[in-house]
Amino acid sequence: MGQQASKQPRALGFLTVLEHAKHGLFGGYLVLNTAGRPLEFHCTAPIQPNRAQEILYGPTLEAFLYGEQIGRTLLAKAKVEAMLVCTDREPALAVREHISQPVAMVLSPETPSDAPSADREGEQKIFRFDAAHQSGGPHLLSFEVGGNRLAVPKQADDDRGAIERHLGELPESFDLNEPFGRIREAIEEAQKAVR
């Protein structure tokens, strides 16, 4: 088993969820090697929560759908285990509860860096991305690695060191936002082929 693990390429996983007004949610998971070349791609059939789920899950519905239903399913299909999973959708961070790898949210360059912080520890900022009625809810710790802005839930701050170590192996020019565009385009192409 040790030999098989050593044959696994160093890889990064990119998980996103697209919302379609008519069909529901589509998840996509792209695994890239450290040179940015694809190793695997998986996507889900559309998921549409019913009204009972919306009522019963309440404010936890998105985290359940994005993290457990979509994220965990896609990562379980992957043959290559990524050293790190990146997402651009905050509710998808909930996948961390179901996997051993660290998970980071890639913040777009448009996300304001001067958003009000709830706490400061040196240079790191803590942002609230949760709904107002979820007092004491999830807070995200924002940090930078190379030219990329990332965030992890406050309770997963221990993952930050591993994330920084893994991303430190990448070229400075590696744009962690770019693979999400590839996933979106691949899902759109798959939808066209089905029609």
MDAnalysis code that builds the backbone (N, CA, C; Angstrom):
import MDAnalysis as mda
import numpy as np

u = mda.Universe.empty(585, n_residues=195, atom_resindex=np.repeat(np.arange(195), 3), trajectory=True)
u.add_TopologyAttr("name", ["N", "CA", "C"] * 195)
u.add_TopologyAttr("resid", np.arange(1, 196))
u.add_TopologyAttr("resname", ["MET", "GLY", "GLN", "GLN", "ALA", "SER", "LYS", "GLN", "PRO", "ARG", "ALA", "LEU", "GLY", "PHE", "LEU", "THR", "VAL", "LEU", "GLU", "HIS", "ALA", "LYS", "HIS", "GLY", "LEU", "PHE", "GLY", "GLY", "TYR", "LEU", "VAL", "LEU", "ASN", "THR", "ALA", "GLY", "ARG", "PRO", "LEU", "GLU", "PHE", "HIS", "CYS", "THR", "ALA", "PRO", "ILE", "GLN", "PRO", "ASN", "ARG", "ALA", "GLN", "GLU", "ILE", "LEU", "TYR", "GLY", "PRO", "THR", "LEU", "GLU", "ALA", "PHE", "LEU", "TYR", "GLY", "GLU", "GLN", "ILE", "GLY", "ARG", "THR", "LEU", "LEU", "ALA", "LYS", "ALA", "LYS", "VAL", "GLU", "ALA", "MET", "LEU", "VAL", "CYS", "THR", "ASP", "ARG", "GLU", "PRO", "ALA", "LEU", "ALA", "VAL", "ARG", "GLU", "HIS", "ILE", "SER", "GLN", "PRO", "VAL", "ALA", "MET", "VAL", "LEU", "SER", "PRO", "GLU", "THR", "PRO", "SER", "ASP", "ALA", "PRO", "SER", "ALA", "ASP", "ARG", "GLU", "GLY", "GLU", "GLN", "LYS", "ILE", "PHE", "ARG", "PHE", "ASP", "ALA", "ALA", "HIS", "GLN", "SER", "GLY", "GLY", "PRO", "HIS", "LEU", "LEU", "SER", "PHE", "GLU", "VAL", "GLY", "GLY", "ASN", "ARG", "LEU", "ALA", "VAL", "PRO", "LYS", "GLN", "ALA", "ASP", "ASP", "ASP", "ARG", "GLY", "ALA", "ILE", "GLU", "ARG", "HIS", "LEU", "GLY", "GLU", "LEU", "PRO", "GLU", "SER", "PHE", "ASP", "LEU", "ASN", "GLU", "PRO", "PHE", "GLY", "ARG", "ILE", "ARG", "GLU", "ALA", "ILE", "GLU", "GLU", "ALA", "GLN", "LYS", "ALA", "VAL", "ARG"])
u.atoms.positions = np.array([
    [0.821, -1.193, 0.000],
    [0.000, 0.000, 0.000],
    [0.860, 1.251, 0.000],
    [2.018, 1.217, 0.694],
    [2.902, 2.360, 0.714],
    [3.434, 2.687, -0.670],
    [3.724, 1.621, -1.489],
    [4.202, 1.852, -2.842],
    [3.126, 2.485, -3.710],
    [1.885, 2.043, -3.543],
    [0.791, 2.605, -4.342],
    [0.603, 4.078, -4.016],
    [0.675, 4.436, -2.735],
    [0.503, 5.834, -2.338],
    [1.617, 6.701, -2.916],
    [2.850, 6.132, -3.003],
    [3.962, 6.929, -3.529],
    [3.828, 7.141, -5.041],
    [3.047, 6.293, -5.734],
    [2.850, 6.452, -7.168],
    [1.791, 7.504, -7.482],
    [1.017, 7.897, -6.496],
    [-0.010, 8.919, -6.712],
    [0.663, 10.244, -7.060],
    [0.210, 10.914, -8.116],
    [0.802, 12.213, -8.445],
    [0.389, 13.278, -7.420],
    [1.222, 14.277, -7.246],
    [0.869, 15.412, -6.387],
    [-0.247, 16.134, -7.118],
    [-1.377, 16.308, -6.443],
    [-2.556, 16.835, -7.123],
    [-3.335, 17.796, -6.236],
    [-4.058, 18.689, -6.905],
    [-4.969, 19.631, -6.242],
    [-6.375, 19.360, -6.755],
    [-7.348, 19.411, -5.859],
    [-8.734, 19.224, -6.249],
    [-9.467, 20.551, -6.245],
    [-10.366, 20.729, -7.206],
    [-11.164, 21.948, -7.317],
    [-12.628, 21.546, -7.384],
    [-13.396, 21.988, -6.401],
    [-14.804, 21.634, -6.253],
    [-15.662, 22.883, -6.356],
    [-16.668, 22.846, -7.227],
    [-17.596, 23.967, -7.306],
    [-19.003, 23.443, -7.559],
    [-19.962, 24.310, -7.337],
    [-21.369, 23.986, -7.559],
    [-21.978, 25.115, -8.376],
    [-22.683, 24.733, -9.441],
    [-23.383, 25.700, -10.287],
    [-24.870, 25.612, -10.002],
    [-25.514, 26.763, -9.950],
    [-26.954, 26.804, -9.736],
    [-27.640, 27.111, -11.063],
    [-28.577, 26.262, -11.444],
    [-29.363, 26.454, -12.654],
    [-30.806, 26.665, -12.215],
    [-31.427, 27.753, -12.648],
    [-32.767, 28.107, -12.201],
    [-33.786, 26.995, -12.435],
    [-33.683, 26.321, -13.567],
    [-34.674, 25.305, -13.910],
    [-34.321, 23.916, -13.365],
    [-33.037, 23.539, -13.451],
    [-32.643, 22.163, -13.142],
    [-32.106, 21.949, -11.731],
    [-31.642, 22.982, -11.072],
    [-31.106, 22.822, -9.724],
    [-29.606, 22.994, -9.671],
    [-28.954, 22.194, -8.841],
    [-27.528, 22.308, -8.584],
    [-26.741, 21.243, -9.337],
    [-25.639, 21.656, -9.957],
    [-24.705, 20.754, -10.618],
    [-23.362, 20.911, -9.916],
    [-22.766, 19.814, -9.521],
    [-21.453, 19.868, -8.908],
    [-20.394, 19.409, -9.875],
    [-19.199, 19.987, -9.765],
    [-18.069, 19.582, -10.591],
    [-16.814, 19.493, -9.754],
    [-15.990, 18.490, -10.036],
    [-14.733, 18.290, -9.318],
    [-13.642, 17.996, -10.329],
    [-12.641, 18.854, -10.364],
    [-11.512, 18.740, -11.281],
    [-10.244, 18.504, -10.461],
    [-9.501, 17.478, -10.819],
    [-8.220, 17.187, -10.163],
    [-7.115, 17.547, -11.143],
    [-6.212, 18.412, -10.703],
    [-5.089, 18.863, -11.533],
    [-3.771, 18.433, -10.907],
    [-2.776, 18.188, -11.750],
    [-1.440, 17.993, -11.201],
    [-0.854, 19.374, -10.896],
    [0.311, 19.415, -10.321],
    [0.879, 20.697, -9.902],
    [1.323, 21.567, -11.072],
    [1.298, 21.014, -12.294],
    [1.577, 21.810, -13.490],
    [0.289, 22.392, -14.067],
    [-0.866, 22.057, -13.461],
    [-2.150, 22.581, -13.925],
    [-2.832, 21.729, -14.977],
    [-2.319, 20.508, -15.211],
    [-2.926, 19.619, -16.202],
    [-3.969, 18.728, -15.533],
    [-5.076, 18.456, -16.240],
    [-6.144, 17.652, -15.633],
    [-5.763, 16.178, -15.492],
    [-6.108, 15.621, -14.340],
    [-5.928, 14.198, -14.087],
    [-7.277, 13.485, -14.080],
    [-8.309, 14.179, -13.587],
    [-9.657, 13.609, -13.497],
    [-10.674, 14.731, -13.515],
    [-11.886, 14.397, -13.976],
    [-13.013, 15.323, -13.876],
    [-14.272, 14.505, -13.629],
    [-15.072, 14.963, -12.694],
    [-16.355, 14.320, -12.390],
    [-17.402, 15.418, -12.213],
    [-18.635, 15.122, -12.619],
    [-19.725, 16.058, -12.360],
    [-20.970, 15.275, -11.975],
    [-21.890, 15.951, -11.327],
    [-23.104, 15.304, -10.859],
    [-24.258, 15.567, -11.816],
    [-25.261, 14.733, -11.705],
    [-26.553, 15.034, -12.313],
    [-27.153, 16.159, -11.467],
    [-28.136, 16.869, -11.980],
    [-28.700, 17.973, -11.195],
    [-29.385, 17.474, -9.924],
    [-29.237, 18.271, -8.877],
    [-29.883, 17.997, -7.596],
    [-30.835, 19.148, -7.313],
    [-32.071, 18.825, -7.028],
    [-33.090, 19.843, -6.745],
    [-33.720, 19.510, -5.396],
    [-33.458, 20.314, -4.365],
    [-34.092, 20.012, -3.076],
    [-35.605, 20.194, -3.172],
    [-36.328, 19.329, -2.480],
    [-37.789, 19.489, -2.467],
    [-38.199, 20.421, -1.326],
    [-39.430, 20.780, -1.291],
    [-39.918, 21.751, -0.300],
    [-39.758, 21.226, 1.127],
    [-39.979, 19.937, 1.331],
    [-39.816, 19.363, 2.677],
    [-38.369, 19.513, 3.151],
    [-37.398, 19.259, 2.253],
    [-35.994, 19.433, 2.621],
    [-35.699, 20.888, 2.960],
    [-36.233, 21.805, 2.169],
    [-36.015, 23.226, 2.438],
    [-36.509, 23.596, 3.827],
    [-37.668, 23.065, 4.213],
    [-38.241, 23.367, 5.532],
    [-37.429, 22.699, 6.632],
    [-37.169, 21.406, 6.487],
    [-36.516, 20.638, 7.553],
    [-35.047, 21.009, 7.757],
    [-34.321, 21.255, 6.681],
    [-32.904, 21.600, 6.809],
    [-32.693, 23.068, 7.152],
    [-33.653, 23.911, 6.827],
    [-33.553, 25.332, 7.156],
    [-32.250, 25.935, 6.680],
    [-31.562, 26.686, 7.555],
    [-30.330, 27.371, 7.138],
    [-29.145, 26.432, 6.901],
    [-29.295, 25.138, 7.208],
    [-28.203, 24.189, 6.978],
    [-28.318, 23.473, 5.632],
    [-29.351, 23.799, 4.847],
    [-29.592, 23.094, 3.588],
    [-28.431, 23.232, 2.604],
    [-27.928, 24.449, 2.392],
    [-26.842, 24.638, 1.422],
    [-25.598, 23.845, 1.803],
    [-25.205, 23.891, 3.072],
    [-24.021, 23.142, 3.507],
    [-24.235, 21.643, 3.298],
    [-25.453, 21.151, 3.561],
    [-25.767, 19.739, 3.338],
    [-25.663, 19.395, 1.855],
    [-26.292, 20.194, 1.002],
    [-26.292, 19.906, -0.432],
    [-24.897, 20.028, -1.031],
    [-24.221, 21.152, -0.776],
    [-22.918, 21.414, -1.392],
    [-21.821, 20.502, -0.815],
    [-21.797, 20.368, 0.508],
    [-20.721, 19.630, 1.162],
    [-20.918, 18.134, 1.195],
    [-22.103, 17.705, 1.630],
    [-22.337, 16.278, 1.806],
    [-22.863, 15.604, 0.542],
    [-23.954, 16.098, 0.015],
    [-24.564, 15.464, -1.153],
    [-23.679, 15.561, -2.389],
    [-23.152, 16.730, -2.677],
    [-22.380, 16.935, -3.900],
    [-20.890, 16.699, -3.668],
    [-20.298, 17.431, -2.745],
    [-18.853, 17.354, -2.521],
    [-18.364, 15.978, -2.134],
    [-18.972, 15.391, -1.124],
    [-18.527, 14.070, -0.669],
    [-18.695, 13.031, -1.782],
    [-19.792, 13.102, -2.517],
    [-20.029, 12.161, -3.615],
    [-18.959, 12.287, -4.696],
    [-18.656, 13.506, -5.100],
    [-17.655, 13.709, -6.154],
    [-16.262, 13.273, -5.719],
    [-15.870, 13.617, -4.498],
    [-14.542, 13.245, -4.028],
    [-14.419, 11.734, -3.853],
    [-15.506, 11.058, -3.512],
    [-15.475, 9.605, -3.366],
    [-15.254, 8.921, -4.718],
    [-15.692, 9.550, -5.810],
    [-15.513, 8.985, -7.155],
    [-14.074, 9.106, -7.649],
    [-13.335, 10.060, -7.121],
    [-11.990, 10.342, -7.624],
    [-11.035, 9.187, -7.345],
    [-10.237, 8.859, -8.336],
    [-9.210, 7.819, -8.197],
    [-7.915, 8.411, -7.623],
    [-7.649, 9.684, -7.930],
    [-6.463, 10.373, -7.435],
    [-6.872, 11.206, -6.228],
    [-6.190, 10.998, -5.110],
    [-6.488, 11.774, -3.910],
    [-5.683, 13.072, -3.937],
    [-6.380, 14.167, -3.901],
    [-5.729, 15.475, -3.915],
    [-5.115, 15.768, -2.545],
    [-4.003, 16.494, -2.556],
    [-3.374, 16.872, -1.287],
    [-4.144, 18.011, -0.624],
    [-4.976, 18.698, -1.413],
    [-5.732, 19.851, -0.959],
    [-6.943, 20.002, -1.862],
    [-8.088, 20.363, -1.286],
    [-9.296, 20.624, -2.073],
    [-9.604, 22.114, -1.971],
    [-9.776, 22.752, -3.122],
    [-10.130, 24.167, -3.185],
    [-11.572, 24.294, -3.669],
    [-12.275, 25.269, -3.164],
    [-13.627, 25.550, -3.618],
    [-13.807, 27.044, -3.753],
    [-14.776, 27.446, -4.557],
    [-15.108, 28.862, -4.667],
    [-16.500, 29.137, -4.098],
    [-17.092, 28.130, -3.480],
    [-18.431, 28.251, -2.915],
    [-18.360, 27.979, -1.417],
    [-18.707, 28.953, -0.600],
    [-18.596, 28.841, 0.860],
    [-19.329, 27.631, 1.429],
    [-20.557, 27.305, 0.998],
    [-21.216, 26.134, 1.585],
    [-20.489, 24.822, 1.300],
    [-19.669, 24.776, 0.255],
    [-18.924, 23.556, -0.073],
    [-17.810, 23.276, 0.931],
    [-17.454, 24.256, 1.759],
    [-16.462, 24.023, 2.803],
    [-16.923, 22.923, 3.765],
    [-18.221, 22.657, 3.797],
    [-18.764, 21.619, 4.680],
    [-18.264, 20.229, 4.301],
    [-17.692, 20.062, 3.111],
    [-17.141, 18.769, 2.720],
    [-15.991, 18.369, 3.639],
    [-15.374, 19.329, 4.306],
    [-14.229, 19.050, 5.188],
    [-14.591, 18.049, 6.276],
    [-15.843, 18.021, 6.697],
    [-16.287, 17.091, 7.742],
    [-16.246, 15.639, 7.262],
    [-16.150, 15.420, 5.951],
    [-16.255, 14.081, 5.387],
    [-14.983, 13.573, 4.735],
    [-13.922, 14.381, 4.725],
    [-12.675, 13.979, 4.069],
    [-11.488, 14.277, 4.982],
    [-10.351, 13.693, 4.667],
    [-9.161, 13.908, 5.488],
    [-8.302, 15.078, 4.998],
    [-8.455, 15.487, 3.730],
    [-7.642, 16.557, 3.177],
    [-8.130, 17.926, 3.676],
    [-7.210, 18.890, 3.747],
    [-7.642, 20.254, 4.065],
    [-8.445, 20.835, 2.901],
    [-9.365, 21.736, 3.225],
    [-10.226, 22.381, 2.235],
    [-10.103, 23.887, 2.414],
    [-9.908, 24.602, 1.320],
    [-9.786, 26.060, 1.364],
    [-10.738, 26.686, 0.364],
    [-11.291, 27.811, 0.738],
    [-12.104, 28.586, -0.191],
    [-11.186, 29.589, -0.873],
    [-11.228, 29.605, -2.193],
    [-10.429, 30.545, -2.972],
    [-11.274, 31.797, -3.136],
    [-10.774, 32.899, -2.615],
    [-11.497, 34.162, -2.712],
    [-11.172, 34.824, -4.033],
    [-12.182, 35.360, -4.663],
    [-11.947, 36.052, -5.929],
    [-11.237, 37.367, -5.651],
    [-10.526, 37.882, -6.629],
    [-9.847, 39.168, -6.436],
    [-10.825, 40.295, -6.107],
    [-12.106, 40.113, -6.480],
    [-13.106, 41.150, -6.228],
    [-13.600, 41.172, -4.783],
    [-13.352, 40.096, -4.016],
    [-13.785, 40.058, -2.623],
    [-13.034, 41.145, -1.870],
    [-13.755, 42.063, -1.241],
    [-13.073, 43.168, -0.565],
    [-12.174, 42.681, 0.560],
    [-10.936, 43.159, 0.559],
    [-9.999, 42.778, 1.622],
    [-10.172, 43.637, 2.855],
    [-10.977, 44.685, 2.743],
    [-11.183, 45.558, 3.898],
    [-12.551, 45.340, 4.530],
    [-13.133, 44.132, 4.296],
    [-14.422, 43.823, 4.931],
    [-14.239, 43.864, 6.433],
    [-15.279, 44.252, 7.179],
    [-15.126, 44.337, 8.627],
    [-14.740, 42.991, 9.215],
    [-13.735, 42.979, 10.044],
    [-13.316, 41.724, 10.658],
    [-13.837, 41.638, 12.080],
    [-14.122, 40.423, 12.495],
    [-14.648, 40.206, 13.834],
    [-13.531, 40.087, 14.853],
    [-12.323, 39.795, 14.385],
    [-11.202, 39.564, 15.276],
    [-9.928, 39.724, 14.460],
    [-8.847, 40.125, 15.106],
    [-7.579, 40.229, 14.385],
    [-6.497, 39.512, 15.176],
    [-5.727, 38.736, 14.480],
    [-4.558, 38.080, 15.057],
    [-3.419, 38.360, 14.098],
    [-2.635, 39.373, 14.360],
    [-1.573, 39.753, 13.438],
    [-2.175, 40.254, 12.149],
    [-1.795, 39.656, 11.038],
    [-2.270, 40.086, 9.731],
    [-3.541, 39.376, 9.279],
    [-3.921, 38.282, 9.958],
    [-5.085, 37.544, 9.476],
    [-6.375, 38.270, 9.827],
    [-7.354, 38.097, 8.975],
    [-8.660, 38.706, 9.184],
    [-9.693, 37.605, 9.264],
    [-10.705, 37.818, 10.078],
    [-11.800, 36.872, 10.201],
    [-13.039, 37.538, 9.639],
    [-13.651, 36.893, 8.645],
    [-14.835, 37.453, 8.009],
    [-16.051, 36.618, 8.338],
    [-17.186, 37.261, 8.489],
    [-18.447, 36.542, 8.643],
    [-19.084, 36.423, 7.282],
    [-19.354, 35.199, 6.866],
    [-20.031, 34.950, 5.609],
    [-21.379, 34.291, 5.848],
    [-21.744, 34.122, 7.109],
    [-22.961, 33.410, 7.430],
    [-24.164, 34.342, 7.434],
    [-25.346, 33.749, 7.466],
    [-26.575, 34.535, 7.523],
    [-26.694, 35.198, 8.891],
    [-27.389, 36.316, 8.927],
    [-27.507, 37.093, 10.154],
    [-28.161, 36.311, 11.293],
    [-29.097, 35.430, 10.982],
    [-29.793, 34.705, 12.045],
    [-28.972, 33.560, 12.618],
    [-27.800, 33.295, 12.078],
    [-26.957, 32.228, 12.594],
    [-25.879, 32.830, 13.487],
    [-26.282, 33.417, 14.589],
    [-25.304, 34.036, 15.477],
    [-24.326, 32.982, 15.965],
    [-23.076, 33.359, 16.022],
    [-22.042, 32.427, 16.414],
    [-21.748, 31.408, 15.326],
    [-22.264, 31.639, 14.136],
    [-22.107, 30.719, 13.015],
    [-20.690, 30.723, 12.493],
    [-20.495, 30.174, 11.321],
    [-19.142, 30.028, 10.799],
    [-18.484, 31.372, 10.497],
    [-17.246, 31.430, 10.825],
    [-16.407, 32.585, 10.515],
    [-15.262, 32.059, 9.665],
    [-14.804, 32.853, 8.730],
    [-13.709, 32.441, 7.872],
    [-12.466, 33.255, 8.173],
    [-11.344, 32.565, 8.217],
    [-10.053, 33.210, 8.377],
    [-9.447, 33.374, 6.996],
    [-9.115, 34.592, 6.649],
    [-8.567, 34.900, 5.333],
    [-7.043, 35.001, 5.421],
    [-6.362, 34.487, 4.383],
    [-4.904, 34.586, 4.326],
    [-4.468, 34.509, 2.869],
    [-3.219, 34.827, 2.605],
    [-2.692, 34.807, 1.240],
    [-1.540, 33.833, 1.126],
    [-1.497, 33.157, -0.015],
    [-0.367, 32.292, -0.359],
    [-0.034, 32.617, -1.806],
    [1.169, 33.078, -2.038],
    [1.536, 33.516, -3.383],
    [0.612, 34.653, -3.779],
    [0.057, 34.592, -4.951],
    [-0.871, 35.626, -5.399],
    [-2.321, 35.255, -5.169],
    [-2.583, 34.248, -4.336],
    [-3.943, 33.767, -4.117],
    [-4.446, 34.117, -2.721],
    [-5.702, 34.544, -2.669],
    [-6.365, 34.836, -1.396],
    [-7.277, 33.665, -1.065],
    [-7.126, 33.157, 0.154],
    [-7.859, 31.966, 0.588],
    [-8.544, 32.217, 1.915],
    [-9.456, 31.318, 2.258],
    [-10.114, 31.381, 3.559],
    [-10.422, 29.966, 4.011],
    [-10.381, 29.766, 5.308],
    [-10.793, 28.507, 5.927],
    [-11.732, 28.852, 7.066],
    [-12.623, 27.939, 7.425],
    [-13.463, 28.190, 8.597],
    [-12.585, 28.324, 9.840],
    [-13.004, 29.159, 10.755],
    [-12.216, 29.404, 11.965],
    [-11.905, 28.099, 12.694],
    [-12.870, 27.171, 12.728],
    [-12.648, 25.910, 13.426],
    [-11.656, 25.004, 12.692],
    [-11.313, 25.321, 11.459],
    [-10.345, 24.524, 10.689],
    [-9.031, 25.280, 10.518],
    [-8.739, 26.193, 11.425],
    [-7.515, 26.996, 11.317],
    [-6.259, 26.125, 11.289],
    [-6.316, 24.933, 11.891],
    [-5.163, 24.027, 11.871],
    [-4.805, 23.605, 10.444],
    [-5.783, 23.634, 9.532],
    [-5.536, 23.256, 8.139],
    [-4.667, 24.282, 7.411],
    [-4.634, 25.490, 7.916],
    [-3.941, 26.553, 7.203],
    [-2.468, 26.241, 6.967],
    [-1.780, 25.685, 7.942],
    [-0.363, 25.340, 7.781],
    [-0.147, 24.336, 6.663],
    [-1.007, 23.302, 6.613],
    [-0.896, 22.294, 5.550],
    [-1.195, 22.922, 4.193],
    [-2.186, 23.797, 4.137],
    [-2.540, 24.469, 2.884],
    [-1.367, 25.306, 2.391],
    [-0.778, 26.086, 3.285],
    [0.361, 26.926, 2.906],
    [1.536, 26.076, 2.432],
    [1.776, 24.948, 3.090],
    [2.865, 24.050, 2.703],
    [2.620, 23.474, 1.300],
    [1.416, 22.970, 1.061],
    [1.097, 22.378, -0.240],
    [1.159, 23.418, -1.357],
    [0.601, 24.573, -1.114],
    [0.587, 25.606, -2.155],
    [1.960, 26.229, -2.348],
    [2.815, 26.140, -1.343],
    [4.178, 26.648, -1.464],
    [4.979, 25.903, -2.519],
    [4.526, 24.693, -2.879],
    [5.204, 23.893, -3.908],
    [4.839, 24.339, -5.323],
    [3.818, 25.174, -5.460],
    [3.341, 25.599, -6.777],
    [4.093, 26.834, -7.259],
    [4.127, 27.015, -8.575],
    [4.719, 28.263, -9.089],
    [3.920, 29.475, -8.574],
    [4.596, 30.562, -8.377],
    [3.959, 31.796, -7.886],
    [2.802, 32.230, -8.787],
    [2.904, 31.921, -10.072],
    [1.887, 32.360, -11.036],
    [0.649, 31.454, -11.086],
    [0.603, 30.372, -10.301],
    [-0.533, 29.444, -10.326],
    [-1.768, 30.159, -9.787],
    [-2.761, 30.349, -10.642],
    [-3.996, 31.055, -10.284],
    [-5.040, 30.035, -9.853],
    [-5.364, 30.016, -8.574],
    [-6.322, 29.048, -8.052],
    [-7.761, 29.346, -8.464],
    [-8.058, 30.523, -8.986],
    [-9.404, 30.839, -9.465],
    [-9.669, 30.265, -10.855],
    [-8.632, 30.130, -11.655],
    [-8.788, 29.727, -13.055],
    [-9.453, 28.354, -13.250],
    [-9.112, 27.306, -12.482],
    [-9.734, 25.997, -12.718],
    [-11.257, 25.987, -12.562],
    [-11.811, 26.893, -11.780],
    [-13.270, 26.924, -11.616],
    [-13.953, 27.301, -12.929],
    [-13.318, 28.130, -13.728],
    [-13.847, 28.459, -15.054],
    [-13.865, 27.229, -15.954],
    [-12.834, 26.397, -15.860],
    [-12.786, 25.162, -16.640],
    [-13.941, 24.236, -16.253],
    [-14.185, 24.132, -14.944],
    [-15.268, 23.258, -14.470],
    [-16.608, 23.753, -14.996],
    [-16.851, 25.056, -14.888],
    [-18.127, 25.620, -15.363],
    [-18.330, 25.333, -16.851],
    [-17.290, 25.563, -17.640],
    [-17.396, 25.319, -19.082],
    [-17.618, 23.843, -19.383],
    [-16.954, 22.949, -18.663],
    [-17.123, 21.512, -18.891],
    [-18.543, 21.066, -18.547],
    [-19.100, 21.604, -17.464],
    [-20.475, 21.254, -17.088],
    [-21.449, 21.784, -18.139],
    [-21.217, 22.999, -18.615],
    [-22.099, 23.564, -19.670],
    [-22.028, 22.724, -20.937],
    [-20.840, 22.245, -21.301],
    [-20.707, 21.394, -22.485],
    [-21.439, 20.071, -22.276],
    [-21.323, 19.512, -21.072],
    [-22.011, 18.251, -20.777],
    [-23.533, 18.436, -20.862],
    [-24.025, 19.583, -20.408],
    [-25.464, 19.864, -20.474],
    [-25.914, 19.980, -21.919],
    [-25.111, 20.605, -22.783],
    [-25.458, 20.743, -24.196],
    [-25.529, 19.376, -24.871],
    [-24.600, 18.504, -24.509],
    [-24.561, 17.178, -25.127],
    [-25.790, 16.345, -24.763],
    [-26.356, 16.592, -23.585],
    [-27.532, 15.840, -23.128],
    [-28.797, 16.324, -23.822],
    [-28.849, 17.585, -24.179],
    [-30.057, 18.153, -24.783],
    [-30.353, 17.621, -26.144],
])
